[in-house]
Amino acid sequence: MSLPPTTTPSGDETPVRGRDDACPGALRLHPADDGSLARIRVPGGLLTARQARALGRVAEELGDGRLDITSRGNAQVRGLAAGCGGELAARLRAAGLLPSDRHDRVRNIVASPLSGLDGAGHADVVAWVRELDAVLCAEASVDALAGRGELSGLSGRFLFALDDGRGDVAALGADVTLIATPGGGAVLRVGGPPAGAGVASVGTGGAAARGDLRVRGEDAARAAALAAVEFLARARESGTRAWRVRELPAQHAVTADRLAARLADADIHTEPHPGAPGPRPPQPPPAPGLVPGPDGRHALSVALPLGRVSAAQWRLLTGLASRSGADELRMTPWRGVVLPGFAPDDTRGALSELSDAGLVTTPDSPWLGVGACTGRPGCAKSLADVRAHATRMAAGTARQGAPDPLPVYVSGCERRCGHPGGRWVDVLATGDTDYRVTVRGGAKDDTPEAEDGVEVTAEQLAGAVAAARGTT
C-alpha cells in the first residue's frame, strides 16, 4: 500500500519511497534479457589508460564485447553471465575501479570534461573530483567532520556535479553542484535549476533563492560531501526515504542556514552568494574534433554513436590515450570521450583513425545529440528495436535547420531510461515499428509541450525528428 504523498519545494507531490533505488552497480548486477548488466562508476569520467584497458578486457572476456557510456559519464557492461560477479569485482578492484564495496553506487560525480585542457573555466576541477571521491569512499572522515556521515546511504541516483565555471555540467540538474569562481573559490549549490528552465548564472535568480554559498576552493570537496550529509539528515527527518534533493518535502528542504551551520561545525567558512542579474543558458558539451590547449598540447573530442563502442573501437581509444603522453581518457556525460595530451603534429592522424573506426570527430555529424535506450532484444519491456531504428533515422538525417538542435532520445517504453534533461525530442515506441514524436521540457522535465505528439512509422522518423528539432 502506498503512503500519502508529500509536497516538494517546487510544489509537486511525490510519494513516500517504499524501497531503496534499484540502480545497478559493479556489485549489484541487473538481470536483463541479454544477460546481466554492470554499471561501473567512474567519478568525473576520469580513466588512466591502464584502467581503460582493464574495462575493455572485462567487456570482451566477461560481457558482450561492447561498452556503453552513460549520461553520467559512467561505463556499462552488458551480456554478463549470472555467475561472474566475483571475478568482475576482483578485476575492477585490481584496476582501482572499485575502491569501496559499500560506496560503489554512490560515486556519481560528473565534471567539466575539458577542465584544465583548453584554458577556459576558472579552475581545473580534476583535483576536486579526486578529493570528493576519496571522501565519499572514506566514511570515517565524514563521520569525524559531521558527527555521522552515512554516505553509503545515498541512492544510486544522487548526483554531484563539479563545474569549472564554464557552465556545462552545472546544467545537468545535479543534487549537489560546485561551480568554480574567479580567484580560486567555489559556489556550492544544493539542488539544481528547474529542469528545462536553463541554467542560471552562478548564484542568480532561482539559485539564490535556494541559498547558494561561497566556499574556499580548498574546502570545496568536503563542503560538497557535507551537503550530501545534510540531505540525508533532512531525508531521515522527513521519513520519505527521498532519493534526490528535489524529492524532499518543502518543510524538510535543505536550507542555506542549516547547511552553513553544518559546514561551520567542520571549520568550513561560508558566505551567502548574492548572485548576479540575468539568466545564463546551458553551455554545450565539447564539440567533436580538435580542442586546442594553451600549453601546446591538444585534446581530441570524440562522440560515440548512441553511446556505445565495440571492443575494437575501445582498443583504439585506449591505444591513442597511451600514445598521447597524457595516458588518460575522459568519458563525458554526453556519451563522448576526450583524449588529452596530443602534440599538434599528431592530431590529424589520430582524428583520421577515429573517424575511420566509425566514431564521430566532426561537429556536423547527424549522430550528435541522438541517444537511445537499450531496446529489444536486450530489454524485455521494450516494444521495438530502438537502436536499429535510431541508426536508420540518423543515417537519413542531415545536420541542418536550428544551429543548436534539441537533443533526441529514442525510448522503447514509457520508462524512457536514460533520457536527457531540459528540452528534448521524445521518440517513444508505441509498437514494433510505430513511434510518437513529442517535444518535452519547459517547466517540468517530464511535461510534453504538445500533448498528442506526432504518430509516425520507423521509416518516417528522420523527417518527423528533423521537424521537431527545429522547434524554437
One Martini backbone bead per residue (centre of mass of N, CA, C, O) as a GRO file, in nm:
protein
  472
    1MET     BB    1   0.096   0.036   0.023
    2SER     BB    2   0.064   0.357  -0.023
    3LEU     BB    3   0.164   0.659   0.073
    4PRO     BB    4   0.140   0.966   0.132
    5PRO     BB    5   0.199   1.248  -0.007
    6THR     BB    6   0.427   1.504  -0.072
    7THR     BB    7   0.577   1.831  -0.069
    8THR     BB    8   0.772   2.003  -0.262
    9PRO     BB    9   0.939   2.296  -0.323
   10SER     BB   10   0.785   2.307  -0.621
   11GLY     BB   11   0.481   2.167  -0.553
   12ASP     BB   12   0.510   1.879  -0.573
   13GLU     BB   13   0.415   1.543  -0.570
   14THR     BB   14   0.546   1.275  -0.358
   15PRO     BB   15   0.608   0.973  -0.269
   16VAL     BB   16   0.679   0.749  -0.049
   17ARG     BB   17   0.939   0.551  -0.013
   18GLY     BB   18   0.945   0.180  -0.011
   19ARG     BB   19   1.247   0.185  -0.131
   20ASP     BB   20   1.519   0.126  -0.279
   21ASP     BB   21   1.709   0.167  -0.523
   22ALA     BB   22   1.786  -0.018  -0.850
   23CYS     BB   23   2.062   0.050  -0.918
   24PRO     BB   24   2.324  -0.043  -1.068
   25GLY     BB   25   2.647  -0.207  -1.040
   26ALA     BB   26   2.936  -0.385  -0.974
   27LEU     BB   27   2.771  -0.569  -0.749
   28ARG     BB   28   2.487  -0.487  -0.867
   29LEU     BB   29   2.319  -0.673  -1.078
   30HIS     BB   30   2.130  -0.664  -1.384
   31PRO     BB   31   1.872  -0.830  -1.516
   32ALA     BB   32   1.860  -0.930  -1.858
   33ASP     BB   33   1.794  -1.056  -2.172
   34ASP     BB   34   2.132  -1.034  -2.232
   35GLY     BB   35   2.196  -1.032  -1.937
   36SER     BB   36   2.398  -0.894  -1.732
   37LEU     BB   37   2.441  -0.575  -1.558
   38ALA     BB   38   2.704  -0.325  -1.532
   39ARG     BB   39   2.782  -0.039  -1.326
   40ILE     BB   40   3.062   0.182  -1.359
   41ARG     BB   41   3.204   0.400  -1.161
   42VAL     BB   42   3.345   0.728  -1.291
   43PRO     BB   43   3.474   0.984  -1.168
   44GLY     BB   44   3.460   1.229  -1.410
   45GLY     BB   45   3.555   1.003  -1.630
   46LEU     BB   46   3.833   0.907  -1.510
   47LEU     BB   47   4.102   0.751  -1.696
   48THR     BB   48   4.332   0.544  -1.730
   49ALA     BB   49   4.471   0.345  -1.957
   50ARG     BB   50   4.469   0.096  -1.776
   51GLN     BB   51   4.170   0.108  -1.697
   52ALA     BB   52   4.057   0.100  -1.982
   53ARG     BB   53   4.171  -0.177  -2.054
   54ALA     BB   54   4.023  -0.329  -1.828
   55LEU     BB   55   3.740  -0.270  -1.930
   56GLY     BB   56   3.771  -0.405  -2.207
   57ARG     BB   57   3.828  -0.691  -2.097
   58VAL     BB   58   3.564  -0.728  -1.950
   59ALA     BB   59   3.381  -0.703  -2.200
   60GLU     BB   60   3.516  -0.936  -2.367
   61GLU     BB   61   3.539  -1.178  -2.135
   62LEU     BB   62   3.237  -1.126  -1.983
   63GLY     BB   63   3.087  -0.994  -2.211
   64ASP     BB   64   2.976  -0.856  -2.535
   65GLY     BB   65   3.227  -0.639  -2.616
   66ARG     BB   66   3.084  -0.384  -2.496
   67LEU     BB   67   3.040  -0.028  -2.438
   68ASP     BB   68   2.870   0.195  -2.221
   69ILE     BB   69   2.783   0.537  -2.205
   70THR     BB   70   2.661   0.747  -1.983
   71SER     BB   71   2.498   1.043  -1.861
   72ARG     BB   72   2.750   1.019  -1.620
   73GLY     BB   73   3.023   0.889  -1.729
   74ASN     BB   74   2.978   0.592  -1.730
   75ALA     BB   75   2.998   0.231  -1.725
   76GLN     BB   76   2.876  -0.044  -1.933
   77VAL     BB   77   2.804  -0.396  -1.896
   78ARG     BB   78   2.700  -0.656  -2.102
   79GLY     BB   79   2.635  -0.999  -2.104
   80LEU     BB   80   2.652  -1.130  -1.831
   81ALA     BB   81   2.709  -1.373  -1.634
   82ALA     BB   82   2.562  -1.473  -1.343
   83GLY     BB   83   2.860  -1.590  -1.211
   84CYS     BB   84   3.073  -1.318  -1.246
   85GLY     BB   85   3.091  -1.120  -0.998
   86GLY     BB   86   3.364  -1.193  -0.862
   87GLU     BB   87   3.552  -1.140  -1.104
   88LEU     BB   88   3.469  -0.855  -1.163
   89ALA     BB   89   3.548  -0.730  -0.889
   90ALA     BB   90   3.846  -0.811  -0.894
   91ARG     BB   91   3.924  -0.652  -1.147
   92LEU     BB   92   3.836  -0.371  -1.049
   93ARG     BB   93   4.015  -0.355  -0.803
   94ALA     BB   94   4.291  -0.390  -0.953
   95ALA     BB   95   4.221  -0.110  -1.125
   96GLY     BB   96   4.073   0.105  -0.922
   97LEU     BB   97   3.730   0.076  -0.968
   98LEU     BB   98   3.690  -0.048  -0.646
   99PRO     BB   99   3.743   0.108  -0.347
  100SER     BB  100   3.426   0.048  -0.250
  101ASP     BB  101   3.168  -0.152  -0.165
  102ARG     BB  102   2.971   0.048  -0.005
  103HIS     BB  103   3.023   0.299  -0.242
  104ASP     BB  104   2.972   0.229  -0.539
  105ARG     BB  105   2.681   0.386  -0.613
  106VAL     BB  106   2.776   0.695  -0.497
  107ARG     BB  107   2.995   0.765  -0.742
  108ASN     BB  108   2.839   1.041  -0.861
  109ILE     BB  109   3.050   1.219  -1.091
  110VAL     BB  110   3.055   1.519  -1.256
  111ALA     BB  111   3.264   1.688  -1.509
  112SER     BB  112   3.442   1.901  -1.675
  113PRO     BB  113   3.607   1.763  -1.950
  114LEU     BB  114   3.799   2.038  -2.017
  115SER     BB  115   3.943   2.065  -1.766
  116GLY     BB  116   4.269   2.195  -1.811
  117LEU     BB  117   4.283   2.199  -2.154
  118ASP     BB  118   4.162   2.505  -2.285
  119GLY     BB  119   4.158   2.767  -2.074
  120ALA     BB  120   3.897   2.739  -1.951
  121GLY     BB  121   3.775   2.850  -1.690
  122HIS     BB  122   3.870   2.879  -1.328
  123ALA     BB  123   3.935   2.562  -1.297
  124ASP     BB  124   4.075   2.257  -1.199
  125VAL     BB  125   3.855   1.983  -1.106
  126VAL     BB  126   4.013   1.718  -1.064
  127ALA     BB  127   4.084   1.747  -0.763
  128TRP     BB  128   3.792   1.740  -0.665
  129VAL     BB  129   3.724   1.461  -0.759
  130ARG     BB  130   3.932   1.307  -0.591
  131GLU     BB  131   3.845   1.413  -0.311
  132LEU     BB  132   3.546   1.338  -0.313
  133ASP     BB  133   3.583   1.036  -0.356
  134ALA     BB  134   3.747   0.988  -0.099
  135VAL     BB  135   3.524   1.081   0.096
  136LEU     BB  136   3.299   0.884   0.005
  137CYS     BB  137   3.495   0.622   0.076
  138ALA     BB  138   3.546   0.772   0.375
  139GLU     BB  139   3.350   0.761   0.633
  140ALA     BB  140   3.519   0.854   0.880
  141SER     BB  141   3.578   1.146   0.785
  142VAL     BB  142   3.280   1.237   0.795
  143ASP     BB  143   3.219   1.169   1.085
  144ALA     BB  144   3.427   1.370   1.202
  145LEU     BB  145   3.285   1.625   1.072
  146ALA     BB  146   2.944   1.537   1.126
  147GLY     BB  147   2.908   1.272   1.325
  148ARG     BB  148   2.732   1.163   1.059
  149GLY     BB  149   2.729   1.029   0.740
  150GLU     BB  150   2.616   0.784   0.561
  151LEU     BB  151   2.687   0.778   0.241
  152SER     BB  152   2.588   0.487   0.169
  153GLY     BB  153   2.275   0.601   0.172
  154LEU     BB  154   2.283   0.683  -0.095
  155SER     BB  155   2.166   0.690  -0.390
  156GLY     BB  156   2.222   0.594  -0.727
  157ARG     BB  157   2.101   0.901  -0.817
  158PHE     BB  158   2.290   1.070  -0.684
  159LEU     BB  159   2.437   1.399  -0.774
  160PHE     BB  160   2.748   1.528  -0.878
  161ALA     BB  161   2.879   1.862  -0.972
  162LEU     BB  162   3.183   1.982  -1.146
  163ASP     BB  163   3.239   2.316  -1.224
  164ASP     BB  164   3.475   2.539  -1.390
  165GLY     BB  165   3.264   2.791  -1.501
  166ARG     BB  166   3.124   2.729  -1.792
  167GLY     BB  167   2.830   2.565  -1.759
  168ASP     BB  168   2.779   2.253  -1.817
  169VAL     BB  169   2.723   2.063  -1.555
  170ALA     BB  170   2.528   2.274  -1.418
  171ALA     BB  171   2.285   2.174  -1.626
  172LEU     BB  172   2.216   1.867  -1.490
  173GLY     BB  173   2.067   1.865  -1.208
  174ALA     BB  174   2.207   1.832  -0.952
  175ASP     BB  175   2.223   1.796  -0.610
  176VAL     BB  176   2.538   1.874  -0.617
  177THR     BB  177   2.712   2.187  -0.675
  178LEU     BB  178   3.018   2.298  -0.821
  179ILE     BB  179   3.147   2.638  -0.883
  180ALA     BB  180   3.381   2.799  -1.022
  181THR     BB  181   3.574   3.087  -0.935
  182PRO     BB  182   3.728   3.357  -0.926
  183GLY     BB  183   4.019   3.310  -0.718
  184GLY     BB  184   3.956   2.992  -0.609
  185GLY     BB  185   3.662   2.943  -0.575
  186ALA     BB  186   3.316   2.855  -0.470
  187VAL     BB  187   2.995   2.728  -0.550
  188LEU     BB  188   2.727   2.606  -0.351
  189ARG     BB  189   2.477   2.371  -0.466
  190VAL     BB  190   2.144   2.272  -0.380
  191GLY     BB  191   2.025   2.194  -0.629
  192GLY     BB  192   1.868   2.275  -0.922
  193PRO     BB  193   1.742   2.388  -1.177
  194PRO     BB  194   1.482   2.371  -1.345
  195ALA     BB  195   1.382   2.172  -1.566
  196GLY     BB  196   1.414   2.354  -1.874
  197ALA     BB  197   1.513   2.659  -1.762
  198GLY     BB  198   1.791   2.670  -1.740
  199VAL     BB  199   2.086   2.819  -1.645
  200ALA     BB  200   2.199   2.986  -1.400
  201SER     BB  201   2.391   3.192  -1.294
  202VAL     BB  202   2.587   3.225  -1.046
  203GLY     BB  203   2.353   3.288  -0.805
  204THR     BB  204   2.081   3.322  -0.958
  205GLY     BB  205   1.782   3.376  -0.884
  206GLY     BB  206   1.677   3.073  -0.800
  207ALA     BB  207   1.946   3.002  -0.668
  208ALA     BB  208   1.940   3.217  -0.442
  209ALA     BB  209   1.678   3.108  -0.308
  210ARG     BB  210   1.842   2.843  -0.209
  211GLY     BB  211   2.136   2.924  -0.107
  212ASP     BB  212   2.406   2.999  -0.203
  213LEU     BB  213   2.755   2.919  -0.142
  214ARG     BB  214   3.057   3.027  -0.034
  215VAL     BB  215   3.380   2.878  -0.096
  216ARG     BB  216   3.667   2.742  -0.067
  217GLY     BB  217   3.859   2.552  -0.266
  218GLU     BB  218   3.982   2.368  -0.030
  219ASP     BB  219   3.659   2.302   0.066
  220ALA     BB  220   3.474   2.191  -0.161
  221ALA     BB  221   3.458   1.880  -0.131
  222ARG     BB  222   3.365   1.869   0.165
  223ALA     BB  223   3.112   2.041   0.120
  224ALA     BB  224   2.969   1.844  -0.070
  225ALA     BB  225   2.953   1.606   0.128
  226LEU     BB  226   2.795   1.766   0.353
  227ALA     BB  227   2.548   1.818   0.178
  228ALA     BB  228   2.472   1.517   0.170
  229VAL     BB  229   2.438   1.486   0.473
  230GLU     BB  230   2.207   1.691   0.496
  231PHE     BB  231   2.012   1.539   0.317
  232LEU     BB  232   1.994   1.282   0.491
  233ALA     BB  233   1.879   1.425   0.738
  234ARG     BB  234   1.620   1.530   0.598
  235ALA     BB  235   1.515   1.253   0.505
  236ARG     BB  236   1.485   1.129   0.784
  237GLU     BB  237   1.297   1.347   0.898
  238SER     BB  238   1.064   1.296   0.676
  239GLY     BB  239   1.027   0.974   0.592
  240THR     BB  240   1.065   0.933   0.255
  241ARG     BB  241   1.326   0.824   0.117
  242ALA     BB  242   1.483   1.005  -0.053
  243TRP     BB  243   1.691   1.030  -0.351
  244ARG     BB  244   1.643   1.340  -0.400
  245VAL     BB  245   1.631   1.669  -0.341
  246ARG     BB  246   1.354   1.727  -0.498
  247GLU     BB  247   1.191   1.517  -0.292
  248LEU     BB  248   1.172   1.703  -0.072
  249PRO     BB  249   1.001   1.843   0.145
  250ALA     BB  250   0.957   2.166   0.218
  251GLN     BB  251   0.996   2.133   0.541
  252HIS     BB  252   1.285   1.954   0.452
  253ALA     BB  253   1.472   2.137   0.332
  254VAL     BB  254   1.762   2.258   0.216
  255THR     BB  255   1.927   2.509   0.383
  256ALA     BB  256   2.149   2.757   0.422
  257ASP     BB  257   2.162   2.763   0.732
  258ARG     BB  258   2.205   2.461   0.786
  259LEU     BB  259   2.452   2.424   0.608
  260ALA     BB  260   2.635   2.638   0.733
  261ALA     BB  261   2.640   2.503   1.013
  262ARG     BB  262   2.768   2.237   0.926
  263LEU     BB  263   3.027   2.365   0.808
  264ALA     BB  264   3.120   2.510   1.064
  265ASP     BB  265   3.167   2.245   1.229
  266ALA     BB  266   3.407   2.189   0.994
  267ASP     BB  267   3.562   2.462   0.938
  268ILE     BB  268   3.369   2.601   0.713
  269HIS     BB  269   3.362   2.879   0.533
  270THR     BB  270   3.085   3.104   0.465
  271GLU     BB  271   2.889   3.268   0.203
  272PRO     BB  272   2.668   3.438   0.060
  273HIS     BB  273   2.527   3.432  -0.268
  274PRO     BB  274   2.385   3.696  -0.445
  275GLY     BB  275   2.444   3.730  -0.735
  276ALA     BB  276   2.320   3.791  -1.074
  277PRO     BB  277   2.201   3.919  -1.344
  278GLY     BB  278   2.063   3.703  -1.527
  279PRO     BB  279   2.057   3.450  -1.742
  280ARG     BB  280   2.217   3.132  -1.825
  281PRO     BB  281   2.282   2.924  -2.054
  282PRO     BB  282   2.355   2.637  -2.145
  283GLN     BB  283   2.635   2.464  -2.214
  284PRO     BB  284   2.799   2.295  -2.433
  285PRO     BB  285   2.941   2.039  -2.535
  286PRO     BB  286   3.193   1.897  -2.668
  287ALA     BB  287   3.315   1.919  -2.966
  288PRO     BB  288   3.407   1.756  -3.221
  289GLY     BB  289   3.760   1.732  -3.216
  290LEU     BB  290   3.965   1.985  -3.179
  291VAL     BB  291   4.145   2.091  -2.868
  292PRO     BB  292   4.297   2.353  -2.783
  293GLY     BB  293   4.592   2.435  -2.604
  294PRO     BB  294   4.794   2.656  -2.411
  295ASP     BB  295   5.059   2.433  -2.405
  296GLY     BB  296   5.064   2.270  -2.700
  297ARG     BB  297   4.841   2.076  -2.608
  298HIS     BB  298   4.599   1.850  -2.727
  299ALA     BB  299   4.263   1.763  -2.775
  300LEU     BB  300   4.019   1.498  -2.820
  301SER     BB  301   3.689   1.486  -2.951
  302VAL     BB  302   3.442   1.221  -2.900
  303ALA     BB  303   3.171   1.058  -3.041
  304LEU     BB  304   2.918   0.810  -2.960
  305PRO     BB  305   2.712   0.613  -3.102
  306LEU     BB  306   2.478   0.575  -2.861
  307GLY     BB  307   2.723   0.522  -2.646
  308ARG     BB  308   2.876   0.297  -2.822
  309VAL     BB  309   3.137   0.039  -2.812
  310SER     BB  310   3.364  -0.150  -2.935
  311ALA     BB  311   3.642  -0.325  -2.886
  312ALA     BB  312   3.803  -0.190  -3.115
  313GLN     BB  313   3.739   0.106  -3.042
  314TRP     BB  314   3.853   0.094  -2.752
  315ARG     BB  315   4.140   0.019  -2.828
  316LEU     BB  316   4.195   0.277  -2.979
  317LEU     BB  317   4.148   0.477  -2.749
  318THR     BB  318   4.361   0.354  -2.552
  319GLY     BB  319   4.601   0.376  -2.744
  320LEU     BB  320   4.592   0.687  -2.773
  321ALA     BB  321   4.624   0.751  -2.474
  322SER     BB  322   4.915   0.636  -2.466
  323ARG     BB  323   5.041   0.809  -2.706
  324SER     BB  324   4.993   1.110  -2.602
  325GLY     BB  325   5.116   1.116  -2.278
  326ALA     BB  326   4.874   1.134  -2.067
  327ASP     BB  327   4.729   0.859  -2.002
  328GLU     BB  328   4.420   0.950  -2.081
  329LEU     BB  329   4.057   0.926  -2.014
  330ARG     BB  330   3.737   1.094  -2.092
  331MET     BB  331   3.421   1.067  -1.987
  332THR     BB  332   3.104   1.184  -2.081
  333PRO     BB  333   2.768   1.296  -2.031
  334TRP     BB  334   2.755   1.281  -2.376
  335ARG     BB  335   2.880   1.019  -2.483
  336GLY     BB  336   3.196   1.067  -2.464
  337VAL     BB  337   3.546   1.144  -2.557
  338VAL     BB  338   3.856   1.249  -2.404
  339LEU     BB  339   4.189   1.322  -2.542
  340PRO     BB  340   4.478   1.404  -2.407
  341GLY     BB  341   4.815   1.525  -2.506
  342PHE     BB  342   4.866   1.634  -2.798
  343ALA     BB  343   5.045   1.686  -3.055
  344PRO     BB  344   4.991   1.866  -3.332
  345ASP     BB  345   5.107   1.644  -3.543
  346ASP     BB  346   4.896   1.404  -3.423
  347THR     BB  347   4.592   1.479  -3.473
  348ARG     BB  348   4.511   1.406  -3.763
  349GLY     BB  349   4.567   1.100  -3.751
  350ALA     BB  350   4.382   1.038  -3.509
  351LEU     BB  351   4.115   1.137  -3.632
  352SER     BB  352   4.121   0.943  -3.871
  353GLU     BB  353   4.109   0.681  -3.710
  354LEU     BB  354   3.840   0.741  -3.566
  355SER     BB  355   3.665   0.777  -3.817
  356ASP     BB  356   3.725   0.497  -3.950
  357ALA     BB  357   3.588   0.353  -3.681
  358GLY     BB  358   3.299   0.527  -3.639
  359LEU     BB  359   3.359   0.793  -3.513
  360VAL     BB  360   3.299   1.118  -3.389
  361THR     BB  361   3.487   1.425  -3.532
  362THR     BB  362   3.240   1.614  -3.613
  363PRO     BB  363   2.992   1.880  -3.585
  364ASP     BB  364   2.804   1.754  -3.849
  365SER     BB  365   2.680   1.516  -3.721
  366PRO     BB  366   2.381   1.330  -3.692
  367TRP     BB  367   2.457   1.200  -3.402
  368LEU     BB  368   2.424   1.448  -3.256
  369GLY     BB  369   2.201   1.418  -2.982
  370VAL     BB  370   2.168   1.102  -3.010
  371GLY     BB  371   1.958   0.869  -2.837
  372ALA     BB  372   1.926   0.544  -2.657
  373CYS     BB  373   1.811   0.277  -2.553
  374THR     BB  374   1.835  -0.058  -2.563
  375GLY     BB  375   1.612  -0.237  -2.617
  376ARG     BB  376   1.576  -0.456  -2.847
  377PRO     BB  377   1.669  -0.759  -2.695
  378GLY     BB  378   1.767  -0.658  -2.397
  379CYS     BB  379   1.459  -0.559  -2.338
  380ALA     BB  380   1.146  -0.666  -2.235
  381LYS     BB  381   0.990  -0.374  -2.235
  382SER     BB  382   1.038  -0.336  -2.520
  383LEU     BB  383   0.876  -0.267  -2.842
  384ALA     BB  384   1.167  -0.210  -2.980
  385ASP     BB  385   1.439  -0.156  -3.207
  386VAL     BB  386   1.577   0.139  -3.140
  387ARG     BB  387   1.867   0.131  -3.252
  388ALA     BB  388   1.801   0.065  -3.542
  389HIS     BB  389   1.613   0.312  -3.586
  390ALA     BB  390   1.819   0.532  -3.505
  391THR     BB  391   2.023   0.465  -3.726
  392ARG     BB  392   1.834   0.520  -3.964
  393MET     BB  393   1.768   0.809  -3.887
  394ALA     BB  394   2.058   0.926  -3.896
  395ALA     BB  395   2.116   0.845  -4.196
  396GLY     BB  396   1.850   1.044  -4.284
  397THR     BB  397   2.012   1.289  -4.151
  398ALA     BB  398   2.066   1.632  -4.144
  399ARG     BB  399   2.258   1.907  -4.049
  400GLN     BB  400   1.994   2.125  -3.987
  401GLY     BB  401   1.872   2.435  -3.918
  402ALA     BB  402   1.920   2.455  -3.620
  403PRO     BB  403   2.215   2.539  -3.459
  404ASP     BB  404   2.077   2.400  -3.177
  405PRO     BB  405   1.959   2.120  -3.150
  406LEU     BB  406   1.771   1.908  -3.012
  407PRO     BB  407   1.760   1.651  -2.834
  408VAL     BB  408   1.749   1.290  -2.883
  409TYR     BB  409   1.516   1.021  -2.771
  410VAL     BB  410   1.496   0.666  -2.785
  411SER     BB  411   1.216   0.470  -2.675
  412GLY     BB  412   1.066   0.153  -2.578
  413CYS     BB  413   0.932   0.301  -2.326
  414GLU     BB  414   0.785   0.494  -2.063
  415ARG     BB  415   1.052   0.513  -1.892
  416ARG     BB  416   1.300   0.642  -2.042
  417CYS     BB  417   1.586   0.544  -2.014
  418GLY     BB  418   1.830   0.806  -2.014
  419HIS     BB  419   1.715   1.068  -2.049
  420PRO     BB  420   1.720   1.386  -2.091
  421GLY     BB  421   1.727   1.704  -2.009
  422GLY     BB  422   1.521   1.938  -2.060
  423ARG     BB  423   1.496   1.991  -2.385
  424TRP     BB  424   1.331   1.737  -2.593
  425VAL     BB  425   1.310   1.460  -2.812
  426ASP     BB  426   1.046   1.232  -2.801
  427VAL     BB  427   1.094   0.883  -2.891
  428LEU     BB  428   0.817   0.664  -2.880
  429ALA     BB  429   0.732   0.352  -2.854
  430THR     BB  430   0.411   0.176  -2.973
  431GLY     BB  431   0.571  -0.044  -3.140
  432ASP     BB  432   0.758  -0.209  -3.357
  433THR     BB  433   0.719   0.062  -3.587
  434ASP     BB  434   0.607   0.272  -3.374
  435TYR     BB  435   0.572   0.637  -3.312
  436ARG     BB  436   0.619   0.913  -3.080
  437VAL     BB  437   0.657   1.269  -3.134
  438THR     BB  438   0.798   1.483  -2.872
  439VAL     BB  439   0.818   1.780  -2.703
  440ARG     BB  440   1.015   1.833  -2.416
  441GLY     BB  441   0.971   2.037  -2.123
  442GLY     BB  442   1.036   2.314  -1.931
  443ALA     BB  443   0.915   2.329  -1.619
  444LYS     BB  444   0.907   2.015  -1.678
  445ASP     BB  445   1.075   1.739  -1.773
  446ASP     BB  446   0.787   1.552  -1.823
  447THR     BB  447   0.654   1.779  -2.005
  448PRO     BB  448   0.464   1.824  -2.266
  449GLU     BB  449   0.409   2.060  -2.519
  450ALA     BB  450   0.261   1.824  -2.679
  451GLU     BB  451   0.030   1.598  -2.608
  452ASP     BB  452   0.018   1.417  -2.882
  453GLY     BB  453   0.190   1.446  -3.113
  454VAL     BB  454   0.357   1.229  -3.353
  455GLU     BB  455   0.258   0.979  -3.571
  456VAL     BB  456   0.493   0.720  -3.667
  457THR     BB  457   0.717   0.557  -3.847
  458ALA     BB  458   1.030   0.448  -3.880
  459GLU     BB  459   1.056   0.569  -4.177
  460GLN     BB  460   0.956   0.874  -4.056
  461LEU     BB  461   1.158   0.984  -3.842
  462ALA     BB  462   1.353   1.182  -3.974
  463GLY     BB  463   1.145   1.404  -4.043
  464ALA     BB  464   1.010   1.441  -3.763
  465VAL     BB  465   1.271   1.509  -3.605
  466ALA     BB  466   1.366   1.750  -3.771
  467ALA     BB  467   1.118   1.924  -3.705
  468ALA     BB  468   1.145   1.915  -3.390
  469ARG     BB  469   1.442   2.034  -3.367
  470GLY     BB  470   1.343   2.325  -3.490
  471THR     BB  471   1.220   2.406  -3.241
  472THR     BB  472   1.167   2.729  -3.047
   0.00000   0.00000   0.00000
